[in-house]
Amino acid sequence: MIQGIGLDIVEIERIHQIRTRQSRFPEKVLTKSELEDYQGLKETRKSEFLAGRFAAKEAFSKALGTGIGKELSFHEMEIMVDERGKPYFKKPKETGVHLSITHSRDYAAAQVIIEST
């Protein structure tokens, strides 16, 4: 049974502008492991990666029904990829969480479905 669904879309250019003005923005959104992946990217790919992770974390918080704030912070969520490149939430470690992240030239979007087990 589906417990929650979350969807978020972000303009990549908006994230690029924020990270240009606020050099610590990636550190606010990404965990240490995610930051390592981010820092290993070419400059042209960094805003896309950050926008995708931002959208995914927003989508997860919407699926839970909490939003990001008092009950859930960006650092309490960590996204990794498996050996096939499929993204998944390493933190919080919950079963039944499905994540999809997509990018176009202008947008990054993510959808999260949480199933009760």
Biopython code that builds the backbone (N, CA, C, O; Angstrom):
import numpy as np
from Bio.PDB.StructureBuilder import StructureBuilder

atoms = [
    (1, "MET", "N", (0.840, -1.178, 0.000)),
    (1, "MET", "CA", (0.000, 0.000, 0.000)),
    (1, "MET", "C", (0.890, 1.248, 0.000)),
    (1, "MET", "O", (1.901, 1.302, 0.700)),
    (2, "ILE", "N", (0.507, 2.226, -0.779)),
    (2, "ILE", "CA", (1.288, 3.465, -0.859)),
    (2, "ILE", "C", (1.002, 4.333, 0.362)),
    (2, "ILE", "O", (-0.148, 4.632, 0.683)),
    (3, "GLN", "N", (2.072, 4.723, 1.025)),
    (3, "GLN", "CA", (1.981, 5.571, 2.215)),
    (3, "GLN", "C", (2.095, 7.043, 1.842)),
    (3, "GLN", "O", (1.456, 7.894, 2.461)),
    (4, "GLY", "N", (2.920, 7.351, 0.817)),
    (4, "GLY", "CA", (3.091, 8.744, 0.417)),
    (4, "GLY", "C", (3.752, 8.868, -0.936)),
    (4, "GLY", "O", (4.525, 8.005, -1.352)),
    (5, "ILE", "N", (3.435, 9.958, -1.617)),
    (5, "ILE", "CA", (4.034, 10.277, -2.916)),
    (5, "ILE", "C", (4.516, 11.718, -2.855)),
    (5, "ILE", "O", (3.795, 12.602, -2.393)),
    (6, "GLY", "N", (5.730, 11.950, -3.320)),
    (6, "GLY", "CA", (6.273, 13.305, -3.371)),
    (6, "GLY", "C", (6.881, 13.579, -4.728)),
    (6, "GLY", "O", (7.496, 12.700, -5.330)),
    (7, "LEU", "N", (6.711, 14.789, -5.205)),
    (7, "LEU", "CA", (7.235, 15.201, -6.507)),
    (7, "LEU", "C", (7.791, 16.609, -6.363)),
    (7, "LEU", "O", (7.183, 17.458, -5.712)),
    (8, "ASP", "N", (8.947, 16.854, -6.970)),
    (8, "ASP", "CA", (9.519, 18.197, -6.945)),
    (8, "ASP", "C", (10.248, 18.454, -8.256)),
    (8, "ASP", "O", (10.846, 17.548, -8.837)),
    (9, "ILE", "N", (10.190, 19.693, -8.709)),
    (9, "ILE", "CA", (10.896, 20.119, -9.915)),
    (9, "ILE", "C", (11.643, 21.409, -9.594)),
    (9, "ILE", "O", (11.122, 22.284, -8.902)),
    (10, "VAL", "N", (12.866, 21.517, -10.102)),
    (10, "VAL", "CA", (13.736, 22.651, -9.795)),
    (10, "VAL", "C", (14.353, 23.164, -11.090)),
    (10, "VAL", "O", (14.756, 22.379, -11.950)),
    (11, "GLU", "N", (14.424, 24.486, -11.223)),
    (11, "GLU", "CA", (15.141, 25.070, -12.355)),
    (11, "GLU", "C", (16.642, 24.970, -12.071)),
    (11, "GLU", "O", (17.119, 25.452, -11.043)),
    (12, "ILE", "N", (17.369, 24.353, -12.972)),
    (12, "ILE", "CA", (18.809, 24.184, -12.783)),
    (12, "ILE", "C", (19.511, 25.535, -12.739)),
    (12, "ILE", "O", (20.449, 25.718, -11.963)),
    (13, "GLU", "N", (19.075, 26.472, -13.552)),
    (13, "GLU", "CA", (19.695, 27.805, -13.563)),
    (13, "GLU", "C", (19.524, 28.499, -12.210)),
    (13, "GLU", "O", (20.432, 29.193, -11.753)),
    (14, "ARG", "N", (18.374, 28.317, -11.571)),
    (14, "ARG", "CA", (18.143, 28.915, -10.248)),
    (14, "ARG", "C", (19.134, 28.348, -9.228)),
    (14, "ARG", "O", (19.708, 29.094, -8.434)),
    (15, "ILE", "N", (19.328, 27.045, -9.252)),
    (15, "ILE", "CA", (20.296, 26.415, -8.351)),
    (15, "ILE", "C", (21.706, 26.904, -8.675)),
    (15, "ILE", "O", (22.506, 27.142, -7.770)),
    (16, "HIS", "N", (22.010, 27.052, -9.960)),
    (16, "HIS", "CA", (23.326, 27.549, -10.369)),
    (16, "HIS", "C", (23.569, 28.956, -9.812)),
    (16, "HIS", "O", (24.648, 29.248, -9.297)),
    (17, "GLN", "N", (22.563, 29.817, -9.918)),
    (17, "GLN", "CA", (22.697, 31.183, -9.399)),
    (17, "GLN", "C", (22.887, 31.188, -7.886)),
    (17, "GLN", "O", (23.707, 31.943, -7.362)),
    (18, "ILE", "N", (22.136, 30.351, -7.189)),
    (18, "ILE", "CA", (22.266, 30.283, -5.728)),
    (18, "ILE", "C", (23.659, 29.802, -5.343)),
    (18, "ILE", "O", (24.295, 30.379, -4.460)),
    (19, "ARG", "N", (24.134, 28.754, -5.998)),
    (19, "ARG", "CA", (25.456, 28.223, -5.627)),
    (19, "ARG", "C", (26.575, 29.170, -6.022)),
    (19, "ARG", "O", (27.646, 29.140, -5.417)),
    (20, "THR", "N", (26.349, 30.019, -7.036)),
    (20, "THR", "CA", (27.337, 31.025, -7.420)),
    (20, "THR", "C", (27.406, 32.134, -6.368)),
    (20, "THR", "O", (28.490, 32.601, -6.017)),
    (21, "ARG", "N", (26.237, 32.550, -5.869)),
    (21, "ARG", "CA", (26.180, 33.612, -4.859)),
    (21, "ARG", "C", (26.540, 33.111, -3.459)),
    (21, "ARG", "O", (27.145, 33.835, -2.668)),
    (22, "GLN", "N", (26.164, 31.870, -3.165)),
    (22, "GLN", "CA", (26.379, 31.311, -1.825)),
    (22, "GLN", "C", (27.267, 30.070, -1.945)),
    (22, "GLN", "O", (26.772, 28.966, -2.171)),
    (23, "SER", "N", (28.543, 30.254, -1.797)),
    (23, "SER", "CA", (29.494, 29.159, -2.020)),
    (23, "SER", "C", (29.262, 27.966, -1.084)),
    (23, "SER", "O", (29.664, 26.846, -1.402)),
    (24, "ARG", "N", (28.630, 28.192, 0.047)),
    (24, "ARG", "CA", (28.388, 27.095, 0.999)),
    (24, "ARG", "C", (27.048, 26.405, 0.784)),
    (24, "ARG", "O", (26.692, 25.502, 1.542)),
    (25, "PHE", "N", (26.305, 26.813, -0.231)),
    (25, "PHE", "CA", (25.000, 26.199, -0.486)),
    (25, "PHE", "C", (25.088, 24.678, -0.662)),
    (25, "PHE", "O", (24.274, 23.959, -0.083)),
    (26, "PRO", "N", (26.049, 24.165, -1.443)),
    (26, "PRO", "CA", (26.141, 22.702, -1.558)),
    (26, "PRO", "C", (26.323, 22.011, -0.205)),
    (26, "PRO", "O", (25.788, 20.923, 0.007)),
    (27, "GLU", "N", (27.062, 22.625, 0.702)),
    (27, "GLU", "CA", (27.278, 22.045, 2.028)),
    (27, "GLU", "C", (26.005, 22.041, 2.864)),
    (27, "GLU", "O", (25.860, 21.216, 3.766)),
    (28, "LYS", "N", (25.083, 22.952, 2.574)),
    (28, "LYS", "CA", (23.809, 22.998, 3.294)),
    (28, "LYS", "C", (22.868, 21.891, 2.829)),
    (28, "LYS", "O", (22.054, 21.392, 3.606)),
    (29, "VAL", "N", (22.982, 21.510, 1.563)),
    (29, "VAL", "CA", (22.058, 20.549, 0.967)),
    (29, "VAL", "C", (22.606, 19.127, 0.980)),
    (29, "VAL", "O", (21.848, 18.176, 1.170)),
    (30, "LEU", "N", (23.902, 18.971, 0.781)),
    (30, "LEU", "CA", (24.510, 17.656, 0.590)),
    (30, "LEU", "C", (25.202, 17.142, 1.854)),
    (30, "LEU", "O", (25.747, 17.920, 2.636)),
    (31, "THR", "N", (25.171, 15.828, 2.039)),
    (31, "THR", "CA", (25.929, 15.193, 3.121)),
    (31, "THR", "C", (27.400, 15.121, 2.705)),
    (31, "THR", "O", (27.747, 15.460, 1.574)),
    (32, "LYS", "N", (28.250, 14.683, 3.613)),
    (32, "LYS", "CA", (29.679, 14.578, 3.286)),
    (32, "LYS", "C", (29.927, 13.639, 2.112)),
    (32, "LYS", "O", (30.726, 13.957, 1.231)),
    (33, "SER", "N", (29.265, 12.503, 2.085)),
    (33, "SER", "CA", (29.446, 11.552, 0.974)),
    (33, "SER", "C", (28.955, 12.140, -0.342)),
    (33, "SER", "O", (29.596, 11.980, -1.381)),
    (34, "GLU", "N", (27.813, 12.822, -0.294)),
    (34, "GLU", "CA", (27.281, 13.450, -1.506)),
    (34, "GLU", "C", (28.214, 14.562, -1.981)),
    (34, "GLU", "O", (28.416, 14.744, -3.182)),
    (35, "LEU", "N", (28.781, 15.305, -1.024)),
    (35, "LEU", "CA", (29.725, 16.372, -1.374)),
    (35, "LEU", "C", (30.958, 15.820, -2.081)),
    (35, "LEU", "O", (31.477, 16.447, -3.005)),
    (36, "GLU", "N", (31.423, 14.664, -1.657)),
    (36, "GLU", "CA", (32.568, 14.040, -2.322)),
    (36, "GLU", "C", (32.240, 13.732, -3.783)),
    (36, "GLU", "O", (33.055, 13.982, -4.671)),
    (37, "ASP", "N", (31.054, 13.193, -4.026)),
    (37, "ASP", "CA", (30.626, 12.919, -5.407)),
    (37, "ASP", "C", (30.520, 14.224, -6.197)),
    (37, "ASP", "O", (30.968, 14.312, -7.340)),
    (38, "TYR", "N", (29.923, 15.227, -5.569)),
    (38, "TYR", "CA", (29.729, 16.538, -6.193)),
    (38, "TYR", "C", (31.066, 17.170, -6.580)),
    (38, "TYR", "O", (31.224, 17.674, -7.692)),
    (39, "GLN", "N", (32.016, 17.139, -5.660)),
    (39, "GLN", "CA", (33.310, 17.776, -5.912)),
    (39, "GLN", "C", (34.111, 17.064, -6.996)),
    (39, "GLN", "O", (35.006, 17.663, -7.593)),
    (40, "GLY", "N", (33.805, 15.802, -7.259)),
    (40, "GLY", "CA", (34.484, 15.060, -8.304)),
    (40, "GLY", "C", (33.933, 15.307, -9.699)),
    (40, "GLY", "O", (34.469, 14.797, -10.683)),
    (41, "LEU", "N", (32.859, 16.092, -9.785)),
    (41, "LEU", "CA", (32.221, 16.360, -11.077)),
    (41, "LEU", "C", (32.884, 17.520, -11.802)),
    (41, "LEU", "O", (33.530, 18.370, -11.190)),
    (42, "LYS", "N", (32.712, 17.537, -13.121)),
    (42, "LYS", "CA", (33.136, 18.696, -13.903)),
    (42, "LYS", "C", (32.223, 19.860, -13.548)),
    (42, "LYS", "O", (31.066, 19.658, -13.180)),
    (43, "GLU", "N", (32.733, 21.059, -13.658)),
    (43, "GLU", "CA", (31.981, 22.265, -13.286)),
    (43, "GLU", "C", (30.628, 22.333, -13.995)),
    (43, "GLU", "O", (29.634, 22.746, -13.399)),
    (44, "THR", "N", (30.592, 21.933, -15.249)),
    (44, "THR", "CA", (29.350, 22.013, -16.029)),
    (44, "THR", "C", (28.265, 21.084, -15.494)),
    (44, "THR", "O", (27.090, 21.289, -15.798)),
    (45, "ARG", "N", (28.610, 20.097, -14.730)),
    (45, "ARG", "CA", (27.641, 19.110, -14.236)),
    (45, "ARG", "C", (27.213, 19.356, -12.785)),
    (45, "ARG", "O", (26.246, 18.757, -12.314)),
    (46, "LYS", "N", (27.928, 20.231, -12.080)),
    (46, "LYS", "CA", (27.669, 20.429, -10.652)),
    (46, "LYS", "C", (26.275, 20.973, -10.347)),
    (46, "LYS", "O", (25.615, 20.489, -9.427)),
    (47, "SER", "N", (25.819, 21.964, -11.099)),
    (47, "SER", "CA", (24.496, 22.535, -10.824)),
    (47, "SER", "C", (23.397, 21.517, -11.084)),
    (47, "SER", "O", (22.412, 21.464, -10.347)),
    (48, "GLU", "N", (23.557, 20.710, -12.123)),
    (48, "GLU", "CA", (22.575, 19.670, -12.436)),
    (48, "GLU", "C", (22.502, 18.640, -11.305)),
    (48, "GLU", "O", (21.412, 18.261, -10.877)),
    (49, "PHE", "N", (23.652, 18.193, -10.829)),
    (49, "PHE", "CA", (23.716, 17.225, -9.731)),
    (49, "PHE", "C", (23.053, 17.795, -8.478)),
    (49, "PHE", "O", (22.232, 17.130, -7.847)),
    (50, "LEU", "N", (23.410, 19.018, -8.126)),
    (50, "LEU", "CA", (22.874, 19.658, -6.929)),
    (50, "LEU", "C", (21.363, 19.852, -7.042)),
    (50, "LEU", "O", (20.634, 19.628, -6.075)),
    (51, "ALA", "N", (20.896, 20.263, -8.209)),
    (51, "ALA", "CA", (19.457, 20.448, -8.424)),
    (51, "ALA", "C", (18.713, 19.122, -8.287)),
    (51, "ALA", "O", (17.630, 19.076, -7.704)),
    (52, "GLY", "N", (19.286, 18.053, -8.818)),
    (52, "GLY", "CA", (18.655, 16.738, -8.708)),
    (52, "GLY", "C", (18.556, 16.263, -7.273)),
    (52, "GLY", "O", (17.521, 15.741, -6.858)),
    (53, "ARG", "N", (19.626, 16.440, -6.512)),
    (53, "ARG", "CA", (19.613, 16.026, -5.102)),
    (53, "ARG", "C", (18.647, 16.893, -4.291)),
    (53, "ARG", "O", (17.937, 16.392, -3.419)),
    (54, "PHE", "N", (18.627, 18.188, -4.585)),
    (54, "PHE", "CA", (17.704, 19.097, -3.904)),
    (54, "PHE", "C", (16.261, 18.656, -4.164)),
    (54, "PHE", "O", (15.466, 18.542, -3.231)),
    (55, "ALA", "N", (15.928, 18.408, -5.433)),
    (55, "ALA", "CA", (14.570, 17.988, -5.800)),
    (55, "ALA", "C", (14.213, 16.660, -5.140)),
    (55, "ALA", "O", (13.088, 16.486, -4.671)),
    (56, "ALA", "N", (15.155, 15.725, -5.099)),
    (56, "ALA", "CA", (14.890, 14.414, -4.503)),
    (56, "ALA", "C", (14.602, 14.526, -3.008)),
    (56, "ALA", "O", (13.695, 13.869, -2.497)),
    (57, "LYS", "N", (15.359, 15.346, -2.319)),
    (57, "LYS", "CA", (15.155, 15.505, -0.883)),
    (57, "LYS", "C", (13.836, 16.224, -0.595)),
    (57, "LYS", "O", (13.136, 15.885, 0.359)),
    (58, "GLU", "N", (13.504, 17.206, -1.413)),
    (58, "GLU", "CA", (12.203, 17.871, -1.280)),
    (58, "GLU", "C", (11.070, 16.877, -1.533)),
    (58, "GLU", "O", (10.082, 16.857, -0.799)),
    (59, "ALA", "N", (11.214, 16.053, -2.571)),
    (59, "ALA", "CA", (10.182, 15.068, -2.897)),
    (59, "ALA", "C", (10.005, 14.061, -1.756)),
    (59, "ALA", "O", (8.879, 13.684, -1.431)),
    (60, "PHE", "N", (11.109, 13.627, -1.151)),
    (60, "PHE", "CA", (11.033, 12.692, -0.025)),
    (60, "PHE", "C", (10.286, 13.325, 1.146)),
    (60, "PHE", "O", (9.428, 12.690, 1.759)),
    (61, "SER", "N", (10.616, 14.570, 1.450)),
    (61, "SER", "CA", (9.952, 15.240, 2.575)),
    (61, "SER", "C", (8.460, 15.425, 2.304)),
    (61, "SER", "O", (7.649, 15.369, 3.228)),
    (62, "LYS", "N", (8.101, 15.641, 1.052)),
    (62, "LYS", "CA", (6.685, 15.763, 0.688)),
    (62, "LYS", "C", (5.980, 14.418, 0.807)),
    (62, "LYS", "O", (4.837, 14.354, 1.258)),
    (63, "ALA", "N", (6.659, 13.339, 0.404)),
    (63, "ALA", "CA", (6.068, 12.005, 0.523)),
    (63, "ALA", "C", (5.813, 11.646, 1.989)),
    (63, "ALA", "O", (4.827, 10.980, 2.307)),
    (64, "LEU", "N", (6.700, 12.087, 2.869)),
    (64, "LEU", "CA", (6.510, 11.864, 4.309)),
    (64, "LEU", "C", (5.428, 12.770, 4.881)),
    (64, "LEU", "O", (4.808, 12.449, 5.895)),
    (65, "GLY", "N", (5.207, 13.901, 4.224)),
    (65, "GLY", "CA", (4.219, 14.858, 4.705)),
    (65, "GLY", "C", (4.766, 15.849, 5.705)),
    (65, "GLY", "O", (3.999, 16.544, 6.371)),
    (66, "THR", "N", (6.096, 15.929, 5.824)),
    (66, "THR", "CA", (6.693, 16.817, 6.828)),
    (66, "THR", "C", (7.257, 18.098, 6.237)),
    (66, "THR", "O", (7.287, 19.130, 6.908)),
    (67, "GLY", "N", (7.703, 18.044, 4.992)),
    (67, "GLY", "CA", (8.475, 19.151, 4.445)),
    (67, "GLY", "C", (9.844, 19.164, 5.107)),
    (67, "GLY", "O", (10.116, 18.381, 6.017)),
    (68, "ILE", "N", (10.698, 20.058, 4.640)),
    (68, "ILE", "CA", (12.037, 20.174, 5.226)),
    (68, "ILE", "C", (12.004, 21.293, 6.251)),
    (68, "ILE", "O", (11.561, 22.403, 5.956)),
    (69, "GLY", "N", (12.467, 21.003, 7.440)),
    (69, "GLY", "CA", (12.429, 21.996, 8.512)),
    (69, "GLY", "C", (12.685, 21.341, 9.846)),
    (69, "GLY", "O", (13.714, 20.693, 10.037)),
    (70, "LYS", "N", (11.758, 21.506, 10.770)),
    (70, "LYS", "CA", (11.940, 21.010, 12.135)),
    (70, "LYS", "C", (12.062, 19.490, 12.203)),
    (70, "LYS", "O", (12.901, 18.966, 12.936)),
    (71, "GLU", "N", (11.233, 18.782, 11.443)),
    (71, "GLU", "CA", (11.194, 17.322, 11.557)),
    (71, "GLU", "C", (12.205, 16.601, 10.680)),
    (71, "GLU", "O", (12.547, 15.451, 10.957)),
    (72, "LEU", "N", (12.691, 17.251, 9.629)),
    (72, "LEU", "CA", (13.586, 16.594, 8.685)),
    (72, "LEU", "C", (14.492, 17.637, 8.043)),
    (72, "LEU", "O", (14.016, 18.637, 7.504)),
    (73, "SER", "N", (15.803, 17.398, 8.104)),
    (73, "SER", "CA", (16.754, 18.333, 7.499)),
    (73, "SER", "C", (17.389, 17.702, 6.263)),
    (73, "SER", "O", (17.303, 16.491, 6.062)),
    (74, "PHE", "N", (18.024, 18.528, 5.441)),
    (74, "PHE", "CA", (18.714, 18.031, 4.254)),
    (74, "PHE", "C", (19.763, 16.977, 4.615)),
    (74, "PHE", "O", (19.933, 16.002, 3.883)),
    (75, "HIS", "N", (20.460, 17.162, 5.724)),
    (75, "HIS", "CA", (21.540, 16.238, 6.100)),
    (75, "HIS", "C", (21.037, 14.923, 6.673)),
    (75, "HIS", "O", (21.811, 13.977, 6.817)),
    (76, "GLU", "N", (19.761, 14.851, 6.998)),
    (76, "GLU", "CA", (19.182, 13.585, 7.462)),
    (76, "GLU", "C", (18.789, 12.685, 6.294)),
    (76, "GLU", "O", (18.330, 11.561, 6.493)),
    (77, "MET", "N", (18.973, 13.186, 5.083)),
    (77, "MET", "CA", (18.684, 12.421, 3.871)),
    (77, "MET", "C", (19.967, 12.325, 3.057)),
    (77, "MET", "O", (20.652, 13.324, 2.837)),
    (78, "GLU", "N", (20.283, 11.122, 2.617)),
    (78, "GLU", "CA", (21.487, 10.932, 1.808)),
    (78, "GLU", "C", (21.143, 10.033, 0.624)),
    (78, "GLU", "O", (20.544, 8.969, 0.784)),
    (79, "ILE", "N", (21.530, 10.479, -0.556)),
    (79, "ILE", "CA", (21.228, 9.750, -1.785)),
    (79, "ILE", "C", (22.522, 9.211, -2.375)),
    (79, "ILE", "O", (23.496, 9.941, -2.563)),
    (80, "MET", "N", (22.507, 7.938, -2.657)),
    (80, "MET", "CA", (23.637, 7.283, -3.310)),
    (80, "MET", "C", (23.106, 6.621, -4.583)),
    (80, "MET", "O", (21.904, 6.646, -4.851)),
    (81, "VAL", "N", (24.001, 6.037, -5.354)),
    (81, "VAL", "CA", (23.570, 5.281, -6.534)),
    (81, "VAL", "C", (24.107, 3.859, -6.422)),
    (81, "VAL", "O", (25.198, 3.636, -5.899)),
    (82, "ASP", "N", (23.326, 2.900, -6.922)),
    (82, "ASP", "CA", (23.782, 1.512, -6.885)),
    (82, "ASP", "C", (24.712, 1.232, -8.064)),
    (82, "ASP", "O", (25.051, 2.142, -8.821)),
    (83, "GLU", "N", (25.118, -0.008, -8.217)),
    (83, "GLU", "CA", (26.085, -0.368, -9.254)),
    (83, "GLU", "C", (25.572, -0.129, -10.669)),
    (83, "GLU", "O", (26.359, -0.050, -11.612)),
    (84, "ARG", "N", (24.254, -0.015, -10.820)),
    (84, "ARG", "CA", (23.672, 0.269, -12.141)),
    (84, "ARG", "C", (23.395, 1.754, -12.351)),
    (84, "ARG", "O", (22.934, 2.159, -13.418)),
    (85, "GLY", "N", (23.675, 2.558, -11.339)),
    (85, "GLY", "CA", (23.442, 3.992, -11.444)),
    (85, "GLY", "C", (22.082, 4.442, -10.939)),
    (85, "GLY", "O", (21.728, 5.613, -11.073)),
    (86, "LYS", "N", (21.322, 3.533, -10.364)),
    (86, "LYS", "CA", (19.989, 3.860, -9.844)),
    (86, "LYS", "C", (20.116, 4.565, -8.493)),
    (86, "LYS", "O", (20.773, 4.050, -7.589)),
    (87, "PRO", "N", (19.493, 5.738, -8.348)),
    (87, "PRO", "CA", (19.580, 6.447, -7.066)),
    (87, "PRO", "C", (18.696, 5.792, -6.002)),
    (87, "PRO", "O", (17.635, 5.243, -6.299)),
    (88, "TYR", "N", (19.164, 5.866, -4.766)),
    (88, "TYR", "CA", (18.376, 5.363, -3.642)),
    (88, "TYR", "C", (18.737, 6.173, -2.399)),
    (88, "TYR", "O", (19.797, 6.794, -2.329)),
    (89, "PHE", "N", (17.834, 6.152, -1.426)),
    (89, "PHE", "CA", (18.093, 6.838, -0.158)),
    (89, "PHE", "C", (18.867, 5.908, 0.768)),
    (89, "PHE", "O", (18.360, 4.870, 1.191)),
    (90, "LYS", "N", (20.092, 6.294, 1.072)),
    (90, "LYS", "CA", (20.897, 5.561, 2.055)),
    (90, "LYS", "C", (20.459, 5.965, 3.459)),
    (90, "LYS", "O", (20.428, 5.143, 4.375)),
    (91, "LYS", "N", (20.122, 7.242, 3.611)),
    (91, "LYS", "CA", (19.576, 7.785, 4.860)),
    (91, "LYS", "C", (18.308, 8.551, 4.513)),
    (91, "LYS", "O", (18.298, 9.224, 3.482)),
    (92, "PRO", "N", (17.276, 8.498, 5.274)),
    (92, "PRO", "CA", (17.065, 7.518, 6.315)),
    (92, "PRO", "C", (16.891, 6.132, 5.700)),
    (92, "PRO", "O", (16.361, 5.994, 4.598)),
    (93, "LYS", "N", (17.332, 5.133, 6.407)),
    (93, "LYS", "CA", (17.272, 3.763, 5.889)),
    (93, "LYS", "C", (15.876, 3.217, 6.146)),
    (93, "LYS", "O", (15.554, 2.760, 7.243)),
    (94, "GLU", "N", (15.071, 3.276, 5.117)),
    (94, "GLU", "CA", (13.709, 2.761, 5.204)),
    (94, "GLU", "C", (13.470, 1.843, 4.027)),
    (94, "GLU", "O", (13.978, 2.081, 2.931)),
    (95, "THR", "N", (12.706, 0.806, 4.247)),
    (95, "THR", "CA", (12.346, -0.067, 3.136)),
    (95, "THR", "C", (11.114, 0.504, 2.451)),
    (95, "THR", "O", (10.348, 1.257, 3.051)),
    (96, "GLY", "N", (10.936, 0.142, 1.206)),
    (96, "GLY", "CA", (9.755, 0.577, 0.474)),
    (96, "GLY", "C", (9.815, 1.997, -0.052)),
    (96, "GLY", "O", (8.778, 2.587, -0.356)),
    (97, "VAL", "N", (11.022, 2.562, -0.167)),
    (97, "VAL", "CA", (11.169, 3.916, -0.710)),
    (97, "VAL", "C", (11.698, 3.810, -2.135)),
    (97, "VAL", "O", (12.751, 3.217, -2.375)),
    (98, "HIS", "N", (10.967, 4.384, -3.069)),
    (98, "HIS", "CA", (11.350, 4.362, -4.479)),
    (98, "HIS", "C", (11.663, 5.788, -4.918)),
    (98, "HIS", "O", (10.892, 6.710, -4.650)),
    (99, "LEU", "N", (12.801, 5.965, -5.595)),
    (99, "LEU", "CA", (13.268, 7.291, -6.004)),
    (99, "LEU", "C", (13.594, 7.303, -7.484)),
    (99, "LEU", "O", (14.228, 6.384, -8.003)),
    (100, "SER", "N", (13.154, 8.351, -8.152)),
    (100, "SER", "CA", (13.528, 8.580, -9.545)),
    (100, "SER", "C", (13.936, 10.043, -9.681)),
    (100, "SER", "O", (13.223, 10.942, -9.236)),
    (101, "ILE", "N", (15.099, 10.270, -10.307)),
    (101, "ILE", "CA", (15.594, 11.623, -10.566)),
    (101, "ILE", "C", (15.802, 11.752, -12.061)),
    (101, "ILE", "O", (16.346, 10.849, -12.697)),
    (102, "THR", "N", (15.369, 12.878, -12.630)),
    (102, "THR", "CA", (15.575, 13.115, -14.055)),
    (102, "THR", "C", (16.034, 14.550, -14.271)),
    (102, "THR", "O", (15.752, 15.436, -13.464)),
    (103, "HIS", "N", (16.742, 14.761, -15.367)),
    (103, "HIS", "CA", (17.245, 16.092, -15.717)),
    (103, "HIS", "C", (16.936, 16.370, -17.180)),
    (103, "HIS", "O", (16.950, 15.466, -18.016)),
    (104, "SER", "N", (16.660, 17.618, -17.471)),
    (104, "SER", "CA", (16.636, 18.094, -18.854)),
    (104, "SER", "C", (17.652, 19.233, -18.907)),
    (104, "SER", "O", (18.411, 19.432, -17.958)),
    (105, "ARG", "N", (17.668, 19.956, -19.975)),
    (105, "ARG", "CA", (18.611, 21.074, -20.057)),
    (105, "ARG", "C", (18.317, 22.125, -18.992)),
    (105, "ARG", "O", (19.236, 22.719, -18.430)),
    (106, "ASP", "N", (17.033, 22.352, -18.716)),
    (106, "ASP", "CA", (16.635, 23.440, -17.827)),
    (106, "ASP", "C", (16.148, 23.014, -16.442)),
    (106, "ASP", "O", (16.169, 23.813, -15.506)),
    (107, "TYR", "N", (15.716, 21.777, -16.309)),
    (107, "TYR", "CA", (15.066, 21.356, -15.065)),
    (107, "TYR", "C", (15.625, 20.042, -14.531)),
    (107, "TYR", "O", (16.128, 19.201, -15.276)),
    (108, "ALA", "N", (15.519, 19.900, -13.224)),
    (108, "ALA", "CA", (15.746, 18.618, -12.555)),
    (108, "ALA", "C", (14.457, 18.309, -11.803)),
    (108, "ALA", "O", (13.860, 19.193, -11.187)),
    (109, "ALA", "N", (14.040, 17.070, -11.858)),
    (109, "ALA", "CA", (12.817, 16.662, -11.174)),
    (109, "ALA", "C", (13.064, 15.338, -10.467)),
    (109, "ALA", "O", (13.919, 14.547, -10.864)),
    (110, "ALA", "N", (12.295, 15.119, -9.413)),
    (110, "ALA", "CA", (12.408, 13.865, -8.673)),
    (110, "ALA", "C", (11.034, 13.456, -8.168)),
    (110, "ALA", "O", (10.188, 14.289, -7.843)),
    (111, "GLN", "N", (10.843, 12.153, -8.115)),
    (111, "GLN", "CA", (9.621, 11.595, -7.553)),
    (111, "GLN", "C", (10.001, 10.529, -6.537)),
    (111, "GLN", "O", (10.920, 9.739, -6.752)),
    (112, "VAL", "N", (9.277, 10.524, -5.431)),
    (112, "VAL", "CA", (9.484, 9.533, -4.381)),
    (112, "VAL", "C", (8.141, 8.889, -4.066)),
    (112, "VAL", "O", (7.129, 9.569, -3.894)),
    (113, "ILE", "N", (8.156, 7.580, -3.995)),
    (113, "ILE", "CA", (6.984, 6.820, -3.556)),
    (113, "ILE", "C", (7.416, 6.014, -2.340)),
    (113, "ILE", "O", (8.425, 5.309, -2.371)),
    (114, "ILE", "N", (6.640, 6.129, -1.274)),
    (114, "ILE", "CA", (6.912, 5.366, -0.057)),
    (114, "ILE", "C", (5.787, 4.355, 0.118)),
    (114, "ILE", "O", (4.612, 4.713, 0.198)),
    (115, "GLU", "N", (6.173, 3.085, 0.177)),
    (115, "GLU", "CA", (5.213, 2.012, 0.404)),
    (115, "GLU", "C", (5.312, 1.558, 1.853)),
    (115, "GLU", "O", (6.404, 1.486, 2.416)),
    (116, "SER", "N", (4.179, 1.255, 2.448)),
    (116, "SER", "CA", (4.220, 0.676, 3.791)),
    (116, "SER", "C", (4.539, -0.802, 3.645)),
    (116, "SER", "O", (4.104, -1.456, 2.697)),
    (117, "THR", "N", (5.301, -1.315, 4.593)),
    (117, "THR", "CA", (5.719, -2.720, 4.499)),
    (117, "THR", "C", (5.009, -3.593, 5.503)),
    (117, "THR", "O", (5.250, -4.799, 5.551)),
]
sb = StructureBuilder()
sb.init_structure("model")
sb.init_model(0)
sb.init_chain("A")
sb.init_seg("    ")
for serial, (resi, resn, name, xyz) in enumerate(atoms, 1):
    if name == "N":
        sb.init_residue(resn, " ", resi, " ")
    sb.init_atom(name, np.array(xyz, "f"), 0.0, 1.0, " ", f" {name:<3s}", serial, name[0])
structure = sb.get_structure()
